[in-house]
Amino acid sequence: MADLKHLDLITERVERLLLRHEELQRTNALLLQQVQSLQTERDSLKSRLNAARARIDALLDRLPAPAEGETASAKERE
């Protein structure tokens, strides 16, 4: 009788472990989806940042070069 009780306890524990394992697998799959989504978002943001930097560099290249001795800003001249 005691052996049967032990077997029932072991069976119950194994079933709980299996359920927990399945839960963890589902959680892991969801986390992997989130990671992939965040990586895609990060790559998109990096691309947008690089494009913005390129536009700013192009605008800076279009600015006239300061004349010699003209390194002070307008505020410093006031």
N, CA and C atoms as a LAMMPS dump frame, in Angstrom:
ITEM: TIMESTEP
0
ITEM: NUMBER OF ATOMS
234
ITEM: BOX BOUNDS ff ff ff
-5.0000000000000000e+02 5.0000000000000000e+02
-5.0000000000000000e+02 5.0000000000000000e+02
-5.0000000000000000e+02 5.0000000000000000e+02
ITEM: ATOMS id mol type element x y z
1 1 1 N 0.819 -1.203 0
2 1 2 C 0 0 0
3 1 3 C 0.857 1.26 0
4 2 1 N 1.934 1.227 0.799
5 2 2 C 2.834 2.382 0.859
6 2 3 C 3.516 2.594 -0.478
7 3 1 N 3.863 1.494 -1.157
8 3 2 C 4.493 1.608 -2.477
9 3 3 C 3.55 2.255 -3.481
10 4 1 N 2.279 1.949 -3.391
11 4 2 C 1.283 2.529 -4.291
12 4 3 C 1.137 4.029 -4.032
13 5 1 N 1.206 4.405 -2.758
14 5 2 C 1.122 5.826 -2.403
15 5 3 C 2.32 6.586 -2.967
16 6 1 N 3.493 5.981 -2.836
17 6 2 C 4.701 6.613 -3.37
18 6 3 C 4.627 6.736 -4.884
19 7 1 N 4.119 5.7 -5.514
20 7 2 C 3.971 5.728 -6.973
21 7 3 C 2.991 6.82 -7.394
22 8 1 N 1.895 6.985 -6.647
23 8 2 C 0.927 8.046 -6.944
24 8 3 C 1.569 9.423 -6.777
25 9 1 N 2.374 9.601 -5.721
26 9 2 C 3.056 10.877 -5.504
27 9 3 C 4.039 11.172 -6.632
28 10 1 N 4.777 10.157 -7.022
29 10 2 C 5.739 10.338 -8.115
30 10 3 C 5.006 10.667 -9.41
31 11 1 N 3.919 9.962 -9.667
32 11 2 C 3.125 10.223 -10.878
33 11 3 C 2.596 11.652 -10.87
34 12 1 N 2.1 12.086 -9.741
35 12 2 C 1.576 13.456 -9.623
36 12 3 C 2.688 14.475 -9.869
37 13 1 N 3.837 14.255 -9.303
38 13 2 C 4.962 15.181 -9.501
39 13 3 C 5.404 15.219 -10.953
40 14 1 N 5.47 14.073 -11.584
41 14 2 C 5.863 14.017 -12.991
42 14 3 C 4.848 14.77 -13.853
43 15 1 N 3.566 14.587 -13.571
44 15 2 C 2.531 15.3 -14.325
45 15 3 C 2.654 16.809 -14.136
46 16 1 N 2.925 17.236 -12.9
47 16 2 C 3.119 18.676 -12.655
48 16 3 C 4.348 19.2 -13.383
49 17 1 N 5.406 18.396 -13.384
50 17 2 C 6.62 18.794 -14.101
51 17 3 C 6.364 18.92 -15.596
52 18 1 N 5.597 17.995 -16.146
53 18 2 C 5.266 18.058 -17.566
54 18 3 C 4.451 19.308 -17.89
55 19 1 N 3.484 19.617 -17.034
56 19 2 C 2.684 20.835 -17.239
57 19 3 C 3.568 22.081 -17.163
58 20 1 N 4.427 22.097 -16.188
59 20 2 C 5.34 23.251 -16.029
60 20 3 C 6.254 23.372 -17.246
61 21 1 N 6.724 22.232 -17.725
62 21 2 C 7.581 22.229 -18.913
63 21 3 C 6.848 22.822 -20.108
64 22 1 N 5.599 22.433 -20.302
65 22 2 C 4.799 22.968 -21.408
66 22 3 C 4.591 24.477 -21.246
67 23 1 N 4.329 24.916 -20.026
68 23 2 C 4.165 26.353 -19.765
69 23 3 C 5.435 27.109 -20.105
70 24 1 N 6.555 26.555 -19.7
71 24 2 C 7.831 27.204 -19.975
72 24 3 C 8.14 27.242 -21.469
73 25 1 N 7.761 26.201 -22.178
74 25 2 C 7.954 26.205 -23.625
75 25 3 C 7.117 27.294 -24.291
76 26 1 N 5.868 27.446 -23.846
77 26 2 C 5.009 28.507 -24.402
78 26 3 C 5.579 29.884 -24.07
79 27 1 N 6.008 30.05 -22.825
80 27 2 C 6.6 31.332 -22.416
81 27 3 C 7.844 31.625 -23.234
82 28 1 N 8.665 30.62 -23.434
83 28 2 C 9.888 30.798 -24.219
84 28 3 C 9.569 31.193 -25.657
85 29 1 N 8.554 30.569 -26.243
86 29 2 C 8.162 30.91 -27.616
87 29 3 C 7.693 32.367 -27.692
88 30 1 N 6.92 32.798 -26.71
89 30 2 C 6.462 34.198 -26.687
90 30 3 C 7.631 35.159 -26.531
91 31 1 N 8.57 34.795 -25.68
92 31 2 C 9.742 35.652 -25.482
93 31 3 C 10.598 35.72 -26.741
94 32 1 N 10.715 34.615 -27.45
95 32 2 C 11.459 34.633 -28.709
96 32 3 C 10.784 35.538 -29.73
97 33 1 N 9.451 35.511 -29.77
98 33 2 C 8.725 36.415 -30.676
99 33 3 C 8.988 37.866 -30.304
100 34 1 N 8.989 38.159 -29.004
101 34 2 C 9.253 39.531 -28.556
102 34 3 C 10.66 39.957 -28.935
103 35 1 N 11.62 39.08 -28.753
104 35 2 C 13.003 39.399 -29.102
105 35 3 C 13.109 39.708 -30.586
106 36 1 N 12.491 38.875 -31.423
107 36 2 C 12.536 39.108 -32.862
108 36 3 C 11.878 40.434 -33.227
109 37 1 N 10.755 40.726 -32.597
110 37 2 C 10.057 41.982 -32.86
111 37 3 C 10.922 43.176 -32.452
112 38 1 N 11.541 43.075 -31.286
113 38 2 C 12.394 44.168 -30.814
114 38 3 C 13.642 44.329 -31.676
115 39 1 N 14.181 43.229 -32.169
116 39 2 C 15.338 43.317 -33.061
117 39 3 C 14.953 44.007 -34.362
118 40 1 N 13.773 43.692 -34.872
119 40 2 C 13.29 44.344 -36.092
120 40 3 C 13.098 45.839 -35.854
121 41 1 N 12.498 46.176 -34.721
122 41 2 C 12.294 47.592 -34.383
123 41 3 C 13.633 48.308 -34.227
124 42 1 N 14.588 47.654 -33.553
125 42 2 C 15.914 48.251 -33.369
126 42 3 C 16.585 48.506 -34.713
127 43 1 N 16.514 47.53 -35.605
128 43 2 C 17.128 47.688 -36.92
129 43 3 C 16.485 48.831 -37.69
130 44 1 N 15.161 48.946 -37.583
131 44 2 C 14.455 50.042 -38.246
132 44 3 C 14.889 51.393 -37.668
133 45 1 N 14.998 51.466 -36.349
134 45 2 C 15.413 52.723 -35.715
135 45 3 C 16.855 53.085 -36.082
136 46 1 N 17.719 52.076 -36.166
137 46 2 C 19.104 52.336 -36.582
138 46 3 C 19.132 52.9 -38.002
139 47 1 N 18.316 52.316 -38.86
140 47 2 C 18.256 52.768 -40.246
141 47 3 C 17.767 54.206 -40.322
142 48 1 N 16.715 54.496 -39.56
143 48 2 C 16.187 55.871 -39.546
144 48 3 C 17.213 56.85 -38.986
145 49 1 N 17.935 56.436 -37.956
146 49 2 C 18.972 57.29 -37.368
147 49 3 C 20.073 57.567 -38.383
148 50 1 N 20.508 56.538 -39.084
149 50 2 C 21.554 56.732 -40.092
150 50 3 C 21.082 57.658 -41.212
151 51 1 N 19.822 57.521 -41.61
152 51 2 C 19.277 58.399 -42.649
153 51 3 C 19.226 59.837 -42.155
154 52 1 N 18.815 60.03 -40.902
155 52 2 C 18.761 61.383 -40.336
156 52 3 C 20.167 61.979 -40.24
157 53 1 N 21.123 61.155 -39.839
158 53 2 C 22.512 61.647 -39.775
159 53 3 C 23.004 62.068 -41.152
160 54 1 N 22.677 61.274 -42.155
161 54 2 C 23.091 61.604 -43.519
162 54 3 C 22.466 62.921 -43.969
163 55 1 N 21.182 63.121 -43.634
164 55 2 C 20.527 64.387 -44.004
165 55 3 C 21.17 65.566 -43.281
166 56 1 N 21.491 65.389 -42.011
167 56 2 C 22.133 66.471 -41.255
168 56 3 C 23.515 66.763 -41.823
169 57 1 N 24.274 65.71 -42.135
170 57 2 C 25.6 65.922 -42.731
171 57 3 C 25.488 66.663 -44.053
172 58 1 N 24.482 66.32 -44.856
173 58 2 C 24.285 67.005 -46.141
174 58 3 C 23.946 68.473 -45.919
175 59 1 N 23.119 68.76 -44.92
176 59 2 C 22.784 70.158 -44.617
177 59 3 C 24.009 70.912 -44.118
178 60 1 N 24.806 70.258 -43.279
179 60 2 C 26.022 70.91 -42.773
180 60 3 C 27.002 71.191 -43.907
181 61 1 N 27.072 70.287 -44.868
182 61 2 C 27.967 70.507 -46.014
183 61 3 C 27.521 71.692 -46.854
184 62 1 N 26.226 71.99 -46.833
185 62 2 C 25.713 73.102 -47.63
186 62 3 C 25.926 74.454 -46.952
187 63 1 N 26.211 74.447 -45.645
188 63 2 C 26.449 75.714 -44.945
189 63 3 C 27.756 76.334 -45.415
190 64 1 N 27.765 77.664 -45.521
191 64 2 C 29.028 78.306 -45.919
192 64 3 C 30.071 78.152 -44.804
193 65 1 N 31.302 78.015 -45.211
194 65 2 C 32.387 77.902 -44.23
195 65 3 C 32.572 79.266 -43.572
196 66 1 N 32.841 79.287 -42.263
197 66 2 C 33.045 80.586 -41.602
198 66 3 C 34.331 81.239 -42.103
199 67 1 N 34.281 82.56 -42.199
200 67 2 C 35.472 83.306 -42.612
201 67 3 C 36.505 83.211 -41.501
202 68 1 N 37.748 83.464 -41.843
203 68 2 C 38.803 83.398 -40.827
204 68 3 C 38.505 84.373 -39.713
205 69 1 N 38.677 83.917 -38.504
206 69 2 C 38.421 84.768 -37.351
207 69 3 C 36.965 84.778 -36.933
208 70 1 N 36.078 84.171 -37.686
209 70 2 C 34.656 84.129 -37.364
210 70 3 C 34.31 82.81 -36.7
211 71 1 N 34.848 82.59 -35.531
212 71 2 C 34.534 81.347 -34.834
213 71 3 C 33.558 81.558 -33.701
214 72 1 N 33.325 82.821 -33.311
215 72 2 C 32.406 83.108 -32.209
216 72 3 C 30.973 83.018 -32.699
217 73 1 N 30.099 82.539 -31.838
218 73 2 C 28.685 82.456 -32.209
219 73 3 C 28.052 83.834 -32.109
220 74 1 N 26.865 83.968 -32.641
221 74 2 C 26.16 85.245 -32.621
222 74 3 C 25.929 85.709 -31.203
223 75 1 N 25.645 84.823 -30.294
224 75 2 C 25.405 85.205 -28.909
225 75 3 C 26.666 85.773 -28.266
226 76 1 N 27.823 85.205 -28.592
227 76 2 C 29.059 85.693 -27.993
228 76 3 C 29.399 87.088 -28.509
229 77 1 N 28.949 87.442 -29.706
230 77 2 C 29.241 88.757 -30.27
231 77 3 C 28.361 89.843 -29.656
232 78 1 N 27.238 89.449 -29.08
233 78 2 C 26.312 90.465 -28.548
234 78 3 C 26.799 91.106 -27.31
